[in-house]
């Protein structure tokens, strides 16, 4: 090829990113909705909550926590499937992450305001400290999901197991709850499984994580159909079935999970339809969703002896000031979380590079003669 021909040749096509940008958008929407919802819950007046617009929002807010768990399961299963991991390698990768999530979860619930009562064994203070929140719920579901994907290698088998768990957890929740309420269960098990003091006990909340994992595995095999359509189609179908049924979705755990899965599938599909030009903004937020979640909770609800907006202002704000506060908490959370996540990622990359260099040096070092 002549120099003239080489200069006229078209530039090579860019290598596609291995990241699922649609998933990052959905994760960003989930954590942004969580931050906004928590802040509004902390400061809105009771009268503002009863307004027509806020009642509609409050009914939709029921999907924010399920969506957070759903995208966590989706990201987990997508990563495992993409890397081809199975067996002990899956557990080696995710058990430390389970420990990290539990550590953050219990740290956020640390009752610094009641340490004497905690050390004295006060049941109510221990109930507060050990209650399961969203991070605990993700950790428990992640441990179970990692165990399933470590045992099963085929994608179809993994999908079948996650689908079974997604149905089983809300089905057995009422019976398990009745058994716990009858008494005799250790406090920790009560709070982890179905405790009413827990916001997100495993039964039935882990079902949303398993549905997310099922979605991630299912979308991994879809090449020709837009993924947003694969979400919005079934989601709309589930909502239509619930509407035709005509019953109260809260009549059973299974009905409530089905209704919420329909809603979150539609919301996740809409998030995937957001313009790609927003990926530069939403991508980092989605990848740092855990960090944003951890930072915003003390700002909204307080931590230990630090009073957040709920303690400083309480339910005192009308809609517009409350929205302003919610946006402020979101902005401050992003300002703290995004740089922290970037520094942590760089540190992890250096650690992995150092570990790889040390391993290579050991391999290439000649054996010592005796």
C-alpha positions in Angstrom: 0.0 0.0 0.0 1.4 3.4 -1.0 1.7 6.2 1.6 -1.1 8.1 -0.2 -3.4 5.1 0.0 -2.6 4.6 3.7 -3.4 8.2 4.5 -6.7 7.9 2.7 -7.7 4.7 4.5 -10.6 5.2 6.9 -9.7 5.2 10.7 -10.3 1.9 12.5 -13.7 1.4 14.1 -13.8 2.2 17.8 -13.7 -0.9 20.0 -17.1 -1.2 21.7 -17.1 -0.7 25.5 -17.7 -3.9 27.5 -19.9 -1.9 29.9 -23.7 -2.0 29.6 -24.4 1.7 29.4 -28.2 1.0 29.6 -27.6 -0.7 32.9 -25.5 2.2 34.2 -28.4 4.5 33.3 -30.9 2.4 35.2 -28.5 2.2 38.2 -28.2 6.0 38.1 -32.0 6.5 38.0 -32.4 4.1 40.9 -30.0 5.8 43.2 -31.1 9.3 42.2 -34.7 8.3 43.0 -33.7 6.9 46.3 -31.8 10.0 47.3 -34.7 12.3 46.3 -37.3 10.1 48.0 -35.5 9.8 51.3 -34.9 13.5 51.5 -38.6 14.3 50.7 -39.6 11.7 53.3 -37.4 13.4 55.9 -38.6 17.0 55.4 -42.1 17.2 53.8 -45.0 18.4 55.9 -47.9 16.0 56.6 -50.2 18.4 54.6 -47.9 18.4 51.6 -47.8 14.6 51.6 -51.6 14.6 51.2 -51.6 16.8 48.0 -52.7 15.2 44.8 -49.4 15.4 43.1 -47.5 14.1 46.1 -49.9 11.2 46.6 -49.2 10.1 43.0 -45.5 10.4 43.6 -45.7 8.6 46.9 -47.4 5.6 45.2 -44.7 5.5 42.6 -42.0 5.9 45.3 -42.8 2.3 46.2 -40.7 1.2 43.3 -37.4 3.0 44.3 -36.2 0.4 46.8 -37.2 -2.6 44.6 -35.5 -0.9 41.6 -32.3 -0.4 43.7 -32.3 -4.1 44.5 -33.2 -5.1 41.0 -30.3 -3.2 39.3 -27.9 -4.6 41.9 -28.9 -8.2 40.9 -28.8 -7.2 37.2 -25.3 -5.8 37.5 -24.1 -8.9 39.5 -25.4 -11.5 37.1 -24.3 -9.5 34.0 -20.7 -9.4 35.3 -20.6 -13.1 36.3 -22.0 -14.1 32.9 -19.7 -11.8 30.9 -16.5 -13.0 32.7 -17.6 -16.7 32.5 -16.9 -17.1 36.3 -18.3 -20.1 38.1 -17.3 -22.4 41.0 -15.2 -21.1 44.0 -14.1 -18.1 41.9 -17.5 -16.6 42.1 -17.5 -16.8 45.9 -13.9 -15.5 46.2 -15.0 -12.5 44.2 -18.3 -11.7 45.9 -17.9 -12.8 49.6 -15.6 -9.9 50.4 -18.2 -7.6 48.7 -20.9 -9.1 50.9 -18.8 -8.3 54.0 -18.2 -4.8 52.7 -22.0 -4.2 52.2 -22.8 -5.6 55.7 -20.1 -3.5 57.2 -21.4 -0.3 55.7 -25.0 -1.3 56.5 -24.3 -1.8 60.2 -22.0 1.2 60.4 -24.9 3.4 59.1 -27.2 2.0 61.8 -24.6 2.5 64.6 -26.6 3.8 67.6 -24.0 6.3 69.0 -26.9 8.0 70.8 -27.6 4.9 72.8 -24.3 3.2 73.5 -24.9 2.7 77.3 -28.2 1.0 76.5 -26.6 -1.0 73.7 -23.8 -2.4 75.9 -26.4 -3.0 78.7 -28.2 -5.3 76.2 -31.3 -3.2 75.7 -33.4 -5.1 73.2 -34.8 -2.1 71.4 -31.4 -0.5 70.8 -30.1 -3.8 69.5 -33.2 -4.1 67.3 -32.4 -0.8 65.8 -28.7 -1.7 65.3 -29.3 -5.1 63.7 -32.3 -4.2 61.5 -31.9 -5.0 57.8 -31.8 -2.0 55.4 -31.2 -1.9 51.7 -27.4 -2.6 51.9 -28.0 -5.5 54.2 -30.6 -6.8 51.8 -28.3 -6.6 48.8 -25.6 -8.3 50.8 -27.8 -11.3 51.8 -29.3 -11.7 48.3 -25.8 -11.3 46.8 -24.5 -14.1 49.0 -27.3 -16.4 47.9 -27.1 -15.4 44.3 -23.3 -16.0 44.2 -23.8 -19.4 45.8 -26.3 -20.4 43.1 -24.1 -19.1 40.2 -21.1 -20.8 41.7 -22.9 -24.2 41.7 -24.4 -23.9 38.2 -22.5 -23.0 35.1 -25.1 -23.1 32.3 -27.0 -19.9 31.7 -30.3 -21.6 31.4 -29.8 -23.5 34.6 -28.8 -20.3 36.4 -31.9 -18.5 35.1 -34.1 -21.4 36.3 -32.7 -21.3 39.8 -33.0 -17.5 40.1 -36.6 -17.6 38.8 -37.4 -20.3 41.4 -35.9 -18.2 44.2 -37.8 -15.0 42.9 -41.1 -16.9 43.2 -40.3 -18.9 46.3 -39.3 -15.9 48.6 -42.6 -14.0 48.4 -44.6 -17.3 48.5 -43.1 -18.5 51.8 -42.9 -15.0 53.4 -46.4 -15.1 55.1 -45.8 -18.5 56.7 -42.3 -17.5 57.8 -43.6 -14.2 59.2 -46.3 -16.0 61.2 -43.7 -18.4 62.6 -41.4 -15.5 63.7 -44.3 -13.6 65.2 -45.2 -16.7 67.2 -42.0 -16.2 69.1 -38.9 -18.2 70.0 -36.7 -17.0 67.1 -33.3 -15.3 67.9 -33.4 -11.6 67.4 -30.8 -11.6 64.6 -32.7 -14.2 62.6 -36.0 -12.4 63.1 -34.6 -9.2 61.8 -32.7 -10.8 58.9 -35.6 -12.9 57.6 -38.9 -11.0 58.1 -38.5 -8.7 61.1 -41.0 -5.8 61.0 -38.3 -3.5 62.5 -36.3 -4.2 59.3 -37.0 -2.1 56.2 -35.8 -4.7 53.8 -35.7 -8.2 55.3 -34.7 -11.0 53.0 -38.3 -12.3 52.7 -39.7 -11.1 50.4 -37.2 -8.3 49.4 -34.5 -10.6 48.0 -36.9 -11.5 45.3 -36.2 -8.2 43.5 -32.5 -9.0 43.4 -33.2 -12.4 42.0 -35.5 -10.9 39.3 -32.7 -8.5 38.5 -30.2 -11.4 38.2 -32.6 -13.3 36.0 -33.0 -10.2 33.8 -29.2 -9.8 33.4 -28.8 -13.4 32.4 -31.7 -13.2 30.0 -30.5 -10.1 28.3 -27.1 -11.6 27.9 -28.6 -13.9 25.3 -30.6 -11.2 23.5 -28.8 -9.7 20.5 -31.4 -8.6 18.0 -34.2 -7.1 20.2 -33.6 -3.8 22.0 -33.1 -4.5 25.7 -35.4 -1.7 26.7 -38.2 -3.4 24.9 -37.3 -6.7 26.7 -38.0 -4.8 29.9 -40.9 -2.6 29.1 -42.8 -5.4 27.2 -43.0 -7.9 30.1 -43.4 -5.0 32.6 -46.4 -3.6 30.8 -47.8 -7.2 30.5 -47.5 -7.7 34.3 -49.2 -4.4 35.0 -52.0 -5.3 32.6 -52.5 -8.7 34.3 -52.6 -7.0 37.7 -55.1 -4.4 36.4 -57.4 -7.2 34.9 -57.1 -9.1 38.2 -58.6 -6.1 40.0 -57.5 -7.0 43.4 -55.4 -5.1 45.9 -51.7 -5.7 45.1 -51.0 -5.5 48.8 -53.3 -8.5 49.5 -50.3 -10.9 49.4 -46.5 -10.7 49.2 -46.5 -12.4 45.8 -49.1 -10.0 44.3 -47.2 -7.0 45.6 -43.9 -8.3 44.2 -45.4 -9.0 40.8 -47.0 -5.5 40.7 -43.7 -3.8 41.7 -41.7 -5.9 39.3 -44.0 -4.7 36.5 -43.4 -1.1 37.6 -39.7 -1.3 37.9 -39.3 -3.1 34.6 -41.1 -0.2 32.9 -39.0 2.4 34.8 -35.7 0.5 34.0 -36.8 0.3 30.3 -37.4 4.0 30.2 -34.1 4.6 31.9 -32.4 2.6 29.1 -34.1 4.9 26.5 -32.4 8.0 27.9 -30.2 9.7 25.3 -26.7 8.3 25.1 -25.3 11.8 25.3 -26.2 11.7 29.0 -23.9 8.7 29.6 -21.1 11.0 30.5 -23.2 12.2 33.4 -25.3 9.2 34.3 -22.6 6.5 33.8 -20.3 7.6 36.7 -23.4 8.1 38.9 -24.6 4.5 38.1 -21.1 3.0 38.8 -20.9 4.9 42.1 -24.4 4.1 43.2 -23.3 2.4 46.4 -21.1 5.3 47.3 -23.9 7.8 46.7 -26.3 5.7 48.8 -23.9 5.5 51.7 -23.2 9.3 51.7 -26.8 10.5 51.4 -28.3 8.6 54.3 -26.5 10.6 57.1 -27.4 13.8 55.3 -31.1 12.9 55.1 -31.6 10.9 58.3 -28.5 11.5 60.4 -25.9 9.1 61.8 -25.0 8.2 65.3 -25.1 11.5 67.2 -25.1 13.6 64.0 -28.5 15.0 63.2 -29.5 15.0 59.5 -32.3 16.9 57.9 -34.9 14.7 59.6 -33.6 15.7 63.0 -32.8 19.3 62.2 -35.9 20.3 60.2 -38.3 17.4 60.6 -41.5 17.4 58.6 -41.6 21.2 58.2 -41.1 21.9 54.5 -43.6 22.5 51.7 -43.2 20.9 48.3 -40.9 23.4 46.6 -38.5 23.9 49.5 -38.4 20.2 50.0 -37.5 19.6 46.4 -34.8 22.2 46.7 -33.4 20.4 49.7 -33.6 17.0 47.9 -31.6 18.4 45.0 -29.1 19.9 47.4 -28.6 16.5 49.1 -28.2 14.8 45.7 -25.6 17.4 44.6 -23.6 17.2 47.8 -23.8 13.4 47.8 -22.4 13.3 44.2 -19.7 15.9 45.1 -18.5 13.6 47.9 -19.1 10.1 46.4 -17.8 10.5 42.8 -14.3 11.6 43.7 -14.1 9.0 46.4 -15.2 6.3 44.0 -12.6 7.5 41.5 -9.8 7.4 44.0 -10.8 4.0 45.3 -10.9 2.6 41.7 -7.4 4.0 41.1 -6.1 2.4 44.3 -7.7 -0.9 43.4 -6.1 -0.8 39.9 -2.7 -0.1 41.4 -3.1 -3.0 43.9 -4.1 -5.4 41.2 -1.2 -4.2 39.0 1.2 -4.6 41.9 -0.2 -8.1 42.6 0.1 -9.1 39.0 3.7 -7.8 38.8 4.7 -9.8 41.9 3.1 -12.9 40.6 4.9 -12.5 37.2 8.2 -12.0 39.0 7.8 -15.2 41.0 7.0 -17.1 37.9 9.9 -15.8 35.9 12.5 -16.1 38.8 14.8 -19.0 38.1 14.7 -21.9 40.6 17.4 -21.8 43.4 19.9 -24.6 43.0 20.6 -26.7 46.0 
